[in-house]
Amino acid sequence: MTEVELKFDIEPGAHRLLRRSAALAGAAPVRRRLRSTYFDSPECELAARGMALRLRREGRRWIACLKSGASGTGGLHAREEWEHEEATARIDLARFAATPLADLDHARTLHERLVPVFEVDMVRTTWTLAPLPGVRLEVALDAGSVESQDVRATLSEVEIECLEGGADGAFELALQLMEDVALRPSAVTKAERGYLLFTGAARQARKARPVVLEASMTPAAAARRVIGAGLDQLLANEEGLLGSSDPEFVHQARIGLRRVRSAVRMFRDVIGAERALEWRREFADVSRTLGSARDWDVFALEVLPPLVRAHGDGALGRTLARRVARRRGVERAAGRSAIRSRRHGRAILELSRWLAQDEPRPGAGAAHLVDFASELIRKRHKRLMRLGARVAELSIAERHHARILAKRLRYGTDAFASLFKSKKVAQYHQALVTLQDVLGGANDAATAARLLTELATPESFAAFGRGWCAAHAEVDPARLEALFGELARCRRFWRGKPRPAKPAPPIPRGPAPHP
C-alpha cells in the first residue's frame, strides 16, 4: 500500500500547545511506546536504493515493515509500505518476496548481511479524526530519540497520515493546527536521521539540482516541477541551518528560497497573479533575514581578512573579527527564528498544497511549453542586453539592476535548460554565469562598505575601508563590455518570436471568368 502523510518538526516545548489545539478537540488521544530497530547491510545497500527495513515492537506485537520510494515535497511524503506481523523478534524476509527487496543484488543472501544500524525509541500519541465524509486522518506526535553507534539525537515530530481520502484533508487539518502551534514542514524521515548517525556523516548542504522537463508538459505542470525543486532545496538546507554553524547551509537555503520566488514570478500567469504575489510576499521576510545572515558571512570570510591584511593592523583586525563573529551569531539566530516561525511554516504548507493538487485540464489554445519558455527567456535576455548596450555609462544603481536581471535570466535558463539543445545552453549559461559573478563581486564590495559603517571602527580604518571597498566595487567598463559582448555572440538556444500569420488573399469580385 501507499502511505501518504505530512511530516513536521515541532519544538519539544510546544507539545502541550498541540495537545490543546482546537483542531484535536473531541478526539481521544492514545499513547503508546514504540521501539524500532532498522536493519541494513554494513554498506547500507537498502538505503542506497531508497528503502528502509524496520522491526517495531508495539506492546507484545512485533511488526516488520519495509518502506520504499523517495520522500515528497514540502513535507508531503508518499511511499510504498509493506507490513507483516512477526511471531518473534525476527524478520522473515521471505514475506517480502514481492517487494523491491527482491530486486537487490544477491537478494537471496540478504539475510546473511543484515545488521542493526540504528534504533528509534519514542512515545507516540495519536488522535484519529474524521472531519468530512470519506476523510479519515491520524495525527501522531512522536517524542523520543534515534540512536546509533552510541550517539543519540532527539526526535520531536508530528505526522498527519491519510487513512482515508486524499491529501487535501491532511493539508486542511495541518493549517488548522498551525493556528495554535508552530509546525515546520520537514522532508527528513526517521530513517534519514538514523543513517546519518550510523555512517557518522555530517549533514551536507544541498545545492540546486537540475530540473528535467518534457516538451509535452503544460506550463502548469512545469511550474509545479520547477517550484517543487526549489522548495526541496530550501527544506533540505533548513534542517542543516537549524543544527549547524556551517555558513553553506545559509547560502544554499537562501538560493533555494530565491529559486522558489523566482519560479513563482516566472509562472505567475499560470498560478494566478494575485496568488503568486501573495506567495512572494509571504516569503519576503525570511528571504531578507537569510540575505542579511549571508551578507555577514561573506563579509567575515571573504572581505574582512584581505581588508585587514591590506590595512596592516593585526590587533585591530582581531578585535573586528570578534565583533563580526558576534554579529554573525545574531543574524544566524534571526534566520533560525524566521524559519521556525508559524508564518513561514504556513507559507510552505500553502505552497505544498498547491503542488500536490491535480493539474487542471488545459483549455483550448494553451501555450506550448517550449514556446512559453522561449518567450520568457527571450524577453529577459532583451532587457539585460538593453543595459549592456550602454555599459560604459551605467550608474551604480543600473549596474545593480543589471545584476538582478542577469540572475533572473540565469534562473529561467536553469529551469528550462532540459527543453533545448544542451551544447547551446551550456555555452550561453557559462557566459551568463561569468557576467553575473563579476557583477556579484562588485555588489559584495558595495555591501561590505555598508556593513563597515555598522562596526563602529576607528575613523582611520573606516576611511581606509571605504576606499578599499570602493576600489573593489569598481568594474572596468571595458571588461563589462567584453562580457556583454560574449553573451550577445552566443547562439540563441530558444525559439524566435513567432511571425504573424499572413493575411488570406482577397476574394475576387465580379462574375467568374469563362473557361
N, C-alpha and C positions, 0 to 999 in steps of 0.2 A: 504494500500500500504506500501511498504518498503522504508524508507528514507535512502539513502546511502550518507554519507558525510564525508569529512575530516575536523577536527576541530583543530585550532591552537590558541595559545595565542600570542598576539603581544603587544609590548610596546607602550603606547599611543603616545610617541614621534615619532614613526615610521609610523604613519598613512599616512603622506604625501609621504613617500617613496613608500608605497603600491599603492597609487593613481597614482603615476607617473611611476609605473612599466611598462616596455615594453610589458609584457605579457598581460596587460589590454588595450593596445593601440588599438583604433578603436572601443571599446565598450563604449556605452554611459552610465554613471552612473545614477542610480535612487536612490533618497534619500527619506526616509520615517521615520516618528517617530512611534514607536510601543510601546504600553503599554500592558503588560500581567499580569494577576493575576492567580496564581496557587492555586488549591484547593485540600484539603485532609481532612481526619478526624483529630481531635486533636492527635490521636495516630499514625498518619501517616500510615494508612493501605495501601494506594496506593504505597507509597514509598517502603514499606516493600516487595511489590510484583513486584517491578521494573517498576512501572507505574508513569506517570506524566500527570496531567489533568490541562489544562490552558484555559483561555478565553482571547483572544487577540483583542485589538482594532486597526484596520487599517483604518485610516480616519473615515468614517462613518459606516464602517462594523464591525461586531463582528464575530470572528471566534473561535469556540470551537475545541479543539484538544486534543486527547489522544495519548500518546506515550508509548510503551511497549517494554521491552527487555533490555538486558544488553548492555552496551557500548562496543565498539570494542577495538582492539589492535592497539597501535601505532598511535592514533589519528583518525583511521577509525571507524566510527560509522554506524551501520546498524540496525535500529529499526523500528518496525511496527508503523504506524501512521494512525490515522483516523481523518478526519476534517469535520466539518459541519458549515455552516453559520447560525448564530442565528439572529432573528429579534430584540432582545433586549439584554441588558447586563445580560443574564441569560442562564445557560447551561441546555439544555433539555437532561437529562440522558437517556431517552427512545431511543434516536437516537444512543446510544452506546450499544444497547442490544446485538449485535452480536460481541462484543469485550471482552477482558479479564476482563472488569469491571463486567460482568455478573457472573464471577466465584468467586467473593469475597463473604466472609461470610456475610449474611444479606444484599445482594446486593439490595433487594427491598427497604430497608430503608436508602440506602447510602445518598440520597439527604438530609435526615434529619441531617446527621452527618457532611456534608461538611462545611468547613470554609476556608476563605482565609488564606494561610500560608505564602506567600511572593509575591512580585511584582517585575517585571522587566520593567524598563523604559529605552529605548535606541533609538538611531538613527541608522538606518540600511542603508548602502549604498551598492547597488548591481550592479554587472556587469554580463550580460549574454553573453556567448561565445559559438561558435560552431567551435572548432579548426579542426575537421575532420568530414567527412560524418558519420552520425549516432551517433555523440557525441555532447551533449549539456550540458553545465555546468553553474552554477550560483555561483559567488563569492560574499560573503556577509561580509562586515566589520561592526561589531556591537560595538558601543561605548555608554556606559551608566552606569547603576548601578542595583544592586539587593538589595532589601530592605525587612527586616522583623524584627518585634519586635523593631522598631526604630533603628535598626542597618543597616548600608549601606555598601556595598562592590562595588568597581569599577569593571566594566565589559569592557574588551577590547579583542575582539575575531575576528578571521577570519574563515569563513566556506566555503568550496567548495562542493556544492551539485551536485550530478549526476542527472540531469533532464532526460538525455537520454544517453544510453551507459553504459559500465561497469566502475568499479572504477579506472581502469588504466589511463583513461583520466584525472581524478582528480589528481592522483599522478604526472602525467607528468606536468600538469599546476602548481601544488604546487612547483615542482622543478624549474620551470621557474621563479616563483615569488621569490623563495629563492635566485636567482641571484641578486635581488635588495633589499631585505629586510629580516631581521631575523624573522622567524616564528618558534615557538616551538610547536611541536605536543602535543596535550593535550587530556587526557581521561576524563576530567571533564566537565560535562554538566552544563547548566544554572540551571537546577533543583537541581543538587547536591550542587551547591553553595547556592541556596536558602534554602534548607533543613538544611544545617549547621547553617545558621543564625536563622532559625525558632526554631530549637531544642536547640540552644545555645551550641552545642557540639563543642569541639575543634577537628580539623583535627588530625587523629591518623596515626602514621607511619604504613605502610603496610609491614607485614612480608611475607616471601615466603609462597605460598600456595601449597598444594600437587598437583602434575601433574598426571592426570589419563590417562593412555594409554591402548589401547586394543591390544592384541596379533595379531589381524588380520591387524593392521595398517602396512603400509610400513615404513621403516626408514625415508623417506622424509616427510611423514605425521607426524611422531613422532617429527621430527626436528622442524617443524612449531609449534607444540603444546608446546614443551619444551622452545624454544626460545621465543615464544609469552608470556609464563608465566613469564619469567624473565623480558621481556620488560614491561609487565603490572606492575610489582613490581617497576621497575625503574621509570616509569612515575607517578605512584601514589605517590611516595615519592619525586619526583622533585617538585611537587606542594607545599608540606609542607616545603621543604628545602628553597624554594624561599621566603616563607612568614612567617617562624617561626625560632626561635633560638634553638628549641629542637634538641639536637645532635642525637637523634634517627633517624631523617629523613636522616641525612648524612649517618649514619650507614646502614640503610635499602636501601637507593638509591645505595650505593656502593655495597651492596650484590646483588641487582637486576642486576646491571651492570656486576658484576663478573659472575653471573649466565648466562647472555647473552653471554659473551665472552667465558665462559667455554663450553656452549652448541654449540656455533659456532665451537669450537675446536673439540668437540666430533663428530659432524656431518660434518666435513669438506669434507669428500669424497662424501657425499650426496649433499652438497651445491656446491661443486667445490672448489678445494684447493686455487686457485687464488682469487676467490671472498671472501672466508672465511678469508684469510689472510688480505685482504683489509678492511673488516669489523672490524677485531680485531685491526688493526692499527688506523682506524678512531675513535674508542672508547678509544684508549690507553691514550690520553691526559686527557680526563675527568676522566678516572679511576685513573690516577696518582694524579690529583688535589683533587679528593674526598678522596683518600688514605691519602694525606698529612693532609687534614682537620680532618679526623678521627684519625690520629696519635696524633694530638694536643688535640683533645677531650679526648682521652684515657689518655694522659699524665696529663691533667688538673684534670680529675675526678677520675682516678684510681691509678695514680703513685705519683703525687706531694703531696697529703695530707699525705699518710703514710711516704713518704720520709722526709717531713718537721717535722712530729712528731718524727721520729727516730733521726733527727738531733738536734731538741730541740730549735731552734732559731725562735720564733714566728714572730718577726718583719721582719726578712729576708724572712720568708715564705709568709707574706702578700705582700711584695714587688715582690716576684717571681710570686705570684698568679696574680697580676695586669699585669705583663709583659706577662704571659701566656695568660691571657684573651685578651690582645691586639693582640697577635699573632693568637689566635683562630679566632678573628674577621677578620683578614687579610686573613687567609686561607679559612674561610667561604665565604668571598666576592669573592675570586678567584674561588671557586666551583660554586657559583651562576653565575658568568660571563661565565664560561665554559659551563654550562647548557643552558644559553641564547644564546650561540654563534651560528652563522649560520652553522658552520661546524657540530656541534653536532646535530642540528635540521635536517640537510640534511642526516646525517648518520642514524638517527632514521627513517626518511621517506623512505630511500632506503631499509632498513631492513623491514619496514612495507609493502612496496610494494611487496617484495618477499613473505612475509607471506600471503598476500591477493591473490596471484596468484593461479590458479588451479594447483594441483599437476600433473606432467606428469605421464602418464601411465607407470607402471613399466615394464621393459623389461624382457626377459627370464633370469632366474637364479637370479632374485632379491633376496636380503637377507631377511630371515625371521626376524622379529623384535626381537624376543626372542634370536635368535642366534646372531644378531647384538649386542644387549645389553650385552649378556653373554661374548662375545669376548672382548668387551671394558672393562668391569669390571674385567674380569679375567686378562687381561694384566696390568691394573692399580694396582690391588692387588699384582701381582707378582713383579712389580717394587718396590712397597713400602716395601714388605717383604724382598727383597734383602738387603735393608738398615737395616731393623730390625734384620737381621741375624747377623750383626756385630755392634749392637747398642752401645756396650761399648766403641768402638773406633771411633765413629763418630766425625768428626770435627764440628765446629760451622756452617760452610758453608753446610756440608752434613746434619746436623740436620735441617737447614733452608730448604733444598731441600726436606727432608722428610715431613716437614710441608706442603709444596706446593703439594707434591704427595698425602698426606692424604686429603687435601682439594679437589683436583680434583677427587679423588676416592669417596669422600662424595657427590659431586655434581652429579657424574654419578649414584651413588646408589639412591640418591633422585629422579633423573629424571626417572629411570626405575623401581622404587620400586613396582609400581602397577602391573607389569607383573609377579611377583614372590610371593611365599608364605609369607604372612605378618609376621608370627612369626619368621621365619628365618631372614628375612630382618631386623626386629626390633632389634634382638639380635646383629647382625653384625653392624648395624648402631650405636647402643649405644656404642659398643666397639670402633668404629672408631671416634665417637664424643669425647669420653674421651681422646683418644690419641691426637686428633687434639687440644683439649683445653689445654692440658699440653704443647705441642709444641708451641701453640699460646701464652701462658703466658710467656714462655721463650723468644719468639720473641718480645713481648711487652716490656720486660725489656731491651733487646738489643736496641730496637728503642728508648726507654727513654734515654739511655746513649748517643745516638747520638743527641737527641733534647736538652739535657742538655748543650752540647757544644755551642748551638746557643743562650743561655740565658745570657752569659757574667756574670756568678756568681763569687763571691769571690773564690779564689783558695782553701781555706779550705773546703768550701761547695762543690766545684767541685770535689775535691778528695774524700770527703765522698760520694757524689752521684755516682761517678764511682764505688766505692766499693760496695755500696748498690745495684746498678743495676747489677753489675757482679754477686753478690750473688744470686739475683733473676733470672738471666738468666741461671744459672746452673740448670741442671736437674739431679737428681740421676740416674745414669745408671741402677741401679737395678730396679728402678721404671719404666723406659722406657722399659727395657727388659720384665718386667711383663706385661705392657700394650700391647707390640707387641705380647707377648705370648698369651694373652687373645684374641686378634684379630685373631691370627693363629688358635686357637682352635674353633672358631665359625664355625658352619656348613655352608658349601657353599650353597648359595641360587641360584646361577646361574648355567647354564648348563656347563658340562665339555667340553673340547676340542674335537671336532668330531674325531673319529678314521678314518684313511684312509681306503677306501674300499678294501676288499680282492681281489687280482687278480683272474680272472677267471681261472679255471683249464685248463691245456694244452689240445689241441685236439690230440687224439691218432693218430699215423701214421701207415701206413701199411694196409693190407687187413682186412676187417671186419671179426671177428671170426664167424665160422659156428655155427648155433644153436645146 
